[in-house]
Amino acid sequence: NPNDERCGALIRADAYGYACSGRPALAAELAWVDASWTHRRTGIYGAMFVAAAIASAPFMKDPLDIFDMALKFIPQNSRFYKIASDSLNEIDKAKDWLDGYKRIHNRYKKYTACQIYQEIGTLMNTLKFAEDIGDGICKQVSQGNDTDSFGATSGSILGAYFGPDYLDKRWVEVFNDDIYTTMSGFRERKLSNIAKRMAKVPQLIDQ
């Protein structure tokens, strides 16, 4: 299956980062268990990387340290580790957001939407140059490829890094505390209730 190295597992890894805040090794382990049901190699490593990044983000001063930490939980002989490490080095040298985008896109443009590699580099670029959560989401989406999935993933990492005081209310108020989903049997209609349940997950992780 040519899709099992793509981002389908990565985009469901957020919860493991939230649940294991400050515990990136455990976040990566749980993401591995989840991802290994449906993906292989890069598809698994991308999920582990994102979960570890979200778990690390609240405790880092330099945003690029988030990704340096997340890389510690990825097999170091993997293609994912090699490309992600190279992307981190390129973004560290970037002078501004557009320069960072060009560096990643020019090196990894053969990896298009959902193929993870270019998008992992753009996540790093977003975090380095984001002024706040909303600005970062806009920067992420402006870099193209899988804009809905990685726009959401960037929002998770940005939110964990900056905290709620850096999200303008206009990003939330427009939803009127309502959520629409086509998931069978999912009856929840309030975003606030989902947020409350997610906030309780860290308390359950060791039970």
Helices and strands as residue ranges (DSSP letters): G 10-12, H 14-19, H 24-35, H 42-56, G 57-59, H 63-71, H 79-93, H 97-108, H 117-129, H 133-142, H 147-162, G 164-166, H 170-173, H 191-204
